[in-house]
């Protein structure tokens, strides 16, 4: 018996699923051994928030970081993700943080591969995973949204399996909403997707009474559990308030998808459109509308590209043609990835200089400046917070609001009059800007300001 199991395990490793597993582990190793996953300024303030929560054992409801909005109401809606980030950082510093997110991304691809192997031949699974990983690559960052990717795949897979059985998902699946709602605001999309599958069941099933009872119970329980957060109704309304901000296009992740920056996304979008046309009758109107809506969201705001890619990868394959393997053996990847993440965390490394974390510039700031009001580039707010310096602004644009964020953007673009007003209002004593900011030459030519530090990542001026 033991020998037959060993032979079976070897056949898995050397067979098709072994190739899929090797590809996923290669993605994990690349992300865990490089610092590309840290290439975002918001990572730092998320990490600082998690540290604060662990230190105070309380979730902040007012701004504890900036000097411009100190004490202003703030919804720390991603608190659970931030705590997980702080715990990973405590275990292995930056290496621990990269290991956590690399593992989550690898597990997401594993769950996706297991589902695709139910329907598609190996070559299509490998090709699909490569395309999906390429589109997801710009979003593979140490930020809360990544921690929801495995939940999204599990959630949509559960909905698809429920429709295959002509039943609603077991009520236990609704429990995912408690975790999702405390990790990231994208849980609202999970509820919307579940509503779409419930509508499909109502239109296609003969026993509509059973559909209303079963899917209604699942939907109501899921929505109720989404309120199990420290923020109550405000946490539920928060995503809607953020999406209505007028200054969202100023933030990189909220920009519209465009060519040539998002070429791979548009290629995958075109492939998805072709697949949807070919399978239109089998997919049904509801799923087609769902995919069209997600595609529109992804085109309007690039941050929704992962949502569209992951959902369409699960919805589009022909479920009536089952592959011989269901991908069950891929479950061995999960403990392997977890063990690899623990090993990676045991070898901490120094954070390298980058445009989102100017390590040498931060170290060069004199002690007497650290307590003085600073005017900083938007992406430098997080690193300043993590280094104990109160910023002018950071990645929490939802808290700062449209007017303040737009005014800051105008100053960075060289509006000297607006900058002078900010100096007088807040007593700004020094600046830390990204090279290339039009405000830098303005300060260079103003005798009241002196450049005291500059490298390829940051420029610092002090008011004389």
C-alpha positions in Angstrom: 0.0 0.0 0.0 2.8 2.5 1.0 4.7 1.6 -2.2 1.6 2.2 -4.4 1.1 5.6 -2.8 4.8 6.5 -3.4 4.4 5.5 -7.1 1.2 7.6 -7.3 2.9 10.6 -5.7 5.9 10.3 -8.1 3.5 10.2 -11.1 1.8 13.4 -9.9 5.2 15.2 -9.5 6.5 14.0 -12.9 3.1 14.4 -14.7 1.0 17.4 -15.8 0.2 18.6 -12.3 3.8 18.5 -11.4 4.5 21.0 -14.3 1.7 23.2 -13.0 3.1 23.0 -9.5 6.7 23.8 -10.7 5.4 26.9 -12.5 3.6 28.1 -9.5 6.6 27.5 -7.2 8.8 29.5 -9.7 6.4 32.4 -9.4 6.6 32.2 -5.6 10.4 32.0 -5.6 10.7 35.1 -7.9 8.4 37.2 -5.7 10.0 36.0 -2.4 13.6 36.5 -3.5 13.2 39.9 -5.1 11.7 43.1 -3.6 9.4 43.8 -6.6 6.4 43.0 -4.3 7.4 46.0 -2.1 7.2 48.5 -4.9 4.4 50.6 -3.5 4.5 53.5 -1.1 1.2 52.5 0.6 2.8 49.3 1.9 4.6 51.3 4.5 1.6 53.0 6.0 -0.4 49.8 6.0 2.5 48.2 7.9 2.6 51.1 10.3 -1.1 50.8 11.0 -0.8 47.1 11.8 2.1 47.8 14.2 -0.1 50.5 15.9 -3.0 48.1 16.2 -0.8 45.4 17.8 0.9 48.0 20.1 -2.4 49.6 21.3 -4.7 46.6 20.9 -7.2 49.0 19.4 -8.3 49.9 15.8 -7.8 53.6 15.2 -10.9 55.7 14.2 -9.1 59.0 13.8 -5.9 59.8 12.0 -2.8 59.0 14.2 -0.2 59.7 11.5 -0.3 63.0 9.6 0.2 66.5 11.1 -2.3 68.1 8.6 -5.3 65.9 9.5 -4.3 64.7 13.0 -7.4 63.6 14.9 -9.6 63.7 11.8 -12.1 60.8 11.4 -10.6 57.9 9.5 -11.9 54.4 8.7 -9.2 51.8 9.0 -11.3 49.3 7.0 -8.3 47.1 6.1 -7.2 46.6 9.7 -7.1 42.7 9.6 -4.8 42.8 6.5 -2.6 45.4 8.2 -2.3 43.2 11.4 -1.3 40.2 9.2 1.3 42.4 7.5 2.7 43.6 10.9 2.9 40.0 12.2 4.8 38.9 9.1 7.1 41.8 9.4 7.7 41.0 13.1 8.6 37.5 12.1 11.1 38.3 9.4 11.2 42.0 8.7 11.0 42.8 4.9 11.7 39.2 4.0 8.8 38.0 6.2 6.5 40.5 4.4 7.5 39.5 0.9 7.2 35.8 1.9 3.6 36.3 3.2 2.4 38.0 -0.1 4.4 35.7 -2.3 2.8 32.7 -0.6 -0.7 34.2 -0.9 -0.2 34.8 -4.6 1.1 31.3 -5.2 -1.8 29.8 -3.3 -4.2 31.9 -5.4 -2.7 30.4 -8.5 -2.9 27.0 -7.0 -6.6 27.3 -6.2 -7.2 28.7 -9.7 -5.2 25.8 -11.3 -7.1 23.2 -9.3 -10.4 24.6 -10.7 -9.2 24.9 -14.3 -7.8 21.3 -14.3 -11.4 20.2 -13.8 -12.3 21.5 -17.2 -9.3 22.1 -19.4 -6.3 20.1 -20.8 -3.0 20.7 -19.3 -1.6 22.9 -22.1 -4.5 25.3 -21.8 -4.2 25.5 -18.1 -0.4 26.3 -18.3 -1.1 28.9 -21.0 -4.0 30.4 -19.1 -2.0 30.6 -15.8 0.9 32.3 -17.7 -1.5 35.0 -19.1 -3.2 35.5 -15.8 0.0 35.9 -13.9 1.3 38.4 -16.5 -1.8 40.6 -16.1 -1.7 40.3 -12.3 2.0 41.1 -12.1 1.7 44.9 -11.8 -0.8 44.3 -8.9 1.4 41.7 -7.1 2.2 44.1 -4.3 2.4 43.9 -0.5 -1.0 45.5 -0.1 -4.3 44.3 1.4 -6.1 43.6 -1.9 -3.7 40.7 -2.7 -4.8 38.9 0.5 -8.4 38.7 -0.8 -7.4 37.0 -4.1 -7.6 33.4 -2.6 -10.9 34.3 -1.1 -12.2 35.6 -4.4 -11.2 32.3 -6.2 -12.7 30.2 -3.4 -15.9 32.3 -3.4 -16.6 32.1 -7.2 -15.6 28.5 -7.3 -18.2 27.7 -4.6 -20.8 29.6 -6.5 -20.0 27.7 -9.8 -20.1 24.3 -8.0 -23.4 25.2 -6.4 -24.9 26.0 -9.8 -23.6 22.7 -11.2 -25.5 20.9 -8.4 -28.5 23.1 -8.9 -28.4 24.2 -5.3 -27.3 27.2 -3.3 -23.8 27.1 -1.7 -23.7 25.6 1.8 -24.3 28.3 4.4 -20.8 27.8 5.8 -19.3 29.5 2.7 -20.9 32.7 3.9 -18.4 32.8 6.7 -15.8 33.9 4.2 -17.5 37.3 4.3 -16.3 38.0 7.8 -12.7 37.7 6.8 -13.1 39.4 3.4 -14.9 42.4 4.9 -12.1 43.0 7.4 -9.4 42.6 4.8 -10.5 44.8 2.0 -13.5 46.7 0.6 -13.7 44.4 -2.5 -16.0 42.2 -0.5 -18.9 44.2 -2.0 -18.0 42.7 -5.3 -18.2 39.3 -3.8 -21.8 40.0 -2.7 -22.6 41.4 -6.2 -21.2 38.3 -7.9 -23.3 36.0 -5.5 -26.4 38.0 -6.4 -25.7 37.4 -10.1 -25.5 33.7 -9.6 -28.7 33.8 -7.5 -30.5 35.6 -10.3 -29.3 33.0 -12.8 -30.6 30.2 -10.6 -34.0 32.0 -10.3 -34.2 32.4 -14.1 -33.1 28.8 -15.0 -34.3 26.5 -12.2 -37.9 25.2 -12.2 -38.3 25.1 -8.5 -38.2 28.9 -7.9 -39.5 28.6 -4.4 -36.5 26.5 -3.4 -34.2 28.9 -5.2 -35.6 31.9 -3.3 -35.4 30.1 0.1 -31.9 28.6 -0.4 -30.2 31.4 -2.3 -32.0 34.0 -0.2 -30.8 32.5 3.0 -27.2 32.3 1.7 -27.4 35.9 0.4 -28.9 37.4 3.6 -26.4 35.5 5.8 -23.5 36.7 3.6 -24.7 40.3 3.7 -25.2 40.1 7.5 -21.7 38.7 8.1 -20.2 41.5 6.0 -21.3 43.9 8.7 -19.2 42.0 11.3 -16.5 44.7 11.3 -15.4 47.3 13.9 -16.9 50.0 11.7 -20.6 48.9 11.4 -22.6 50.7 8.7 -19.7 53.1 8.0 -17.6 50.1 6.9 -20.3 49.0 4.6 -20.8 52.5 3.1 -17.0 53.3 2.9 -16.3 51.7 -0.5 -19.2 53.6 -2.1 -17.8 56.9 -0.6 -14.3 56.3 -2.0 -15.5 55.3 -5.5 -17.3 58.7 -5.7 -14.2 60.8 -5.2 -13.4 63.2 -8.0 -9.7 63.0 -7.6 -9.4 59.3 -8.1 -7.8 59.7 -11.6 -4.9 61.4 -9.9 -4.1 58.1 -8.1 -2.2 55.6 -10.2 -4.3 52.6 -9.3 -7.5 54.4 -10.1 -6.4 55.5 -13.6 -8.2 54.0 -16.6 -6.7 51.1 -18.4 -4.9 52.3 -21.5 -2.5 51.3 -24.3 0.3 50.5 -24.4 0.6 50.4 -20.6 -2.0 47.6 -20.3 -1.3 45.7 -23.5 -1.4 42.3 -21.9 -4.7 43.1 -20.2 -6.3 44.1 -23.4 -5.0 41.0 -25.1 -6.6 38.9 -22.4 -9.8 41.0 -22.6 -10.0 40.3 -26.3 -9.5 36.5 -25.7 -12.2 36.6 -23.0 -14.5 38.4 -25.4 -14.0 35.7 -28.1 -14.6 32.9 -25.6 -17.7 34.7 -24.3 -19.0 35.0 -27.9 -18.3 31.3 -28.7 -19.9 30.1 -25.5 -22.6 32.8 -25.3 -25.6 30.4 -25.4 -24.0 28.1 -22.8 -23.0 30.9 -20.5 -26.3 32.5 -20.4 -27.4 36.1 -20.3 -26.6 36.7 -16.6 -23.0 35.5 -16.7 -22.4 37.5 -19.9 -23.7 40.6 -18.3 -21.6 39.9 -15.2 -18.4 39.6 -17.3 -19.3 42.7 -19.3 -19.8 44.7 -16.1 -16.5 43.5 -14.7 -14.7 44.2 -18.0 -16.1 47.8 -18.0 -15.0 48.3 -14.4 -11.5 47.1 -15.3 -11.3 49.4 -18.3 -12.5 52.4 -16.3 -10.2 51.7 -13.4 -7.1 49.6 -13.8 -7.3 48.4 -10.2 -10.2 46.2 -11.2 -8.2 44.2 -13.7 -7.4 41.4 -11.2 -11.1 41.1 -10.4 -12.1 40.7 -14.0 -9.2 38.3 -14.9 -9.8 35.9 -11.9 -13.5 35.8 -12.3 -13.5 35.4 -16.1 -10.9 32.6 -15.8 -13.3 30.7 -13.6 -16.5 31.5 -15.4 -15.5 31.1 -19.1 -14.1 27.5 -19.3 -16.6 24.9 -20.7 -17.7 23.1 -17.5 -19.6 20.4 -19.4 -16.3 18.8 -20.6 -14.5 17.5 -17.6 -10.7 16.7 -17.8 -9.6 13.4 -16.4 -7.8 15.1 -13.6 -9.6 17.3 -11.2 -6.5 18.9 -9.9 -6.9 17.3 -6.4 -3.3 16.4 -6.1 -2.3 20.1 -6.3 -3.3 20.4 -2.7 0.3 19.3 -1.9 1.4 22.7 -3.1 -0.2 24.5 -0.2 2.0 23.1 2.6 5.1 23.3 0.4 4.4 27.0 -0.2 3.8 27.6 3.5 7.1 25.8 4.4 9.0 27.8 1.8 7.6 31.0 3.1 8.7 30.2 6.6 12.2 29.4 5.4 12.3 32.6 3.4 11.3 34.6 6.5 14.3 33.2 8.4 16.7 35.1 6.2 15.9 38.8 6.6 17.4 41.4 4.2 17.9 45.1 4.0 15.3 47.2 2.2 16.7 48.5 -1.1 16.4 52.1 -2.3 13.4 52.6 -4.6 11.1 55.3 -5.8 8.5 54.2 -3.3 11.0 53.8 -0.4 14.0 56.1 -0.5 15.9 54.4 2.2 19.1 56.4 2.1 17.2 59.7 2.0 15.2 58.7 5.0 18.3 57.8 6.9 19.9 61.2 6.0 17.1 63.3 7.5 18.7 65.1 10.5 17.0 64.5 13.9 16.0 68.2 14.2 14.0 68.0 10.9 12.1 64.8 11.8 9.8 66.7 14.2 9.2 69.7 11.8 6.3 69.8 9.4 7.2 68.4 6.0 5.7 68.7 2.5 6.1 65.4 0.7 5.3 63.6 -2.5 2.2 61.5 -2.3 4.0 58.1 -2.4 6.5 59.2 0.3 3.8 59.6 2.9 3.9 55.9 3.8 7.7 55.6 4.2 7.7 58.8 6.3 5.0 57.3 8.6 6.9 54.0 9.0 10.0 56.0 10.0 8.2 58.0 12.7 7.8 61.2 10.7 4.3 62.8 10.3 3.7 63.5 6.6 1.8 66.2 4.8 -0.2 63.6 2.9 0.0 59.9 2.3 -2.0 57.2 0.4 -5.2 57.6 2.4 -6.7 60.0 -0.1 -10.2 59.0 1.1 -9.5 60.7 4.4 -7.8 63.8 3.0 -10.7 64.4 0.5 -10.9 65.8 -3.0 -10.0 69.4 -2.3 -6.9 68.7 -0.2 -5.6 66.0 -2.6 -6.2 68.1 -5.7 -4.4 71.1 -4.0 -1.5 68.9 -3.1 -1.2 67.7 -6.7 -1.2 71.2 -8.0 1.6 72.1 -5.6 3.7 69.1 -6.7 3.2 70.2 -10.3 4.8 73.6 -9.5 2.0 75.9 -8.2 4.3 78.1 -6.2 1.4 80.3 -4.9 -0.5 77.3 -3.5 2.7 76.0 -2.0 3.3 79.3 -0.2 -0.2 79.2 1.2 0.4 75.7 2.5 3.8 76.8 4.1 2.0 79.6 5.9 -0.9 77.6 7.0 0.9 74.5 8.2 4.4 75.9 9.0 6.1 73.7 6.5 9.8 73.6 7.3 11.2 71.1 4.8 10.2 69.1 1.7 10.9 65.6 0.4 10.0 65.2 -3.2 10.5 62.7 -6.0 13.0 63.8 -8.6 11.3 65.2 -11.6 8.7 67.0 -9.6 8.1 70.5 -11.1 8.1 72.0 -7.6 11.8 71.2 -7.2 13.2 73.8 -9.6 10.7 76.3 -8.1 12.4 75.7 -4.7 15.9 75.7 -6.2 15.4 79.2 -7.5 13.8 80.5 -4.3 16.4 82.0 -1.9 14.2 81.0 1.1 14.8 77.3 0.4 18.0 75.4 0.3 18.6 71.9 -1.3 20.3 69.8 1.4 20.1 66.3 -0.1 19.5 64.7 -3.5 19.9 61.2 -5.0 18.1 59.4 -7.8 15.1 58.7 -5.5 14.5 61.8 -3.5 15.3 65.5 -3.1 15.2 67.3 0.2 14.9 71.1 0.7 15.0 73.1 4.0 13.5 76.5 4.5 16.2 79.0 5.4 
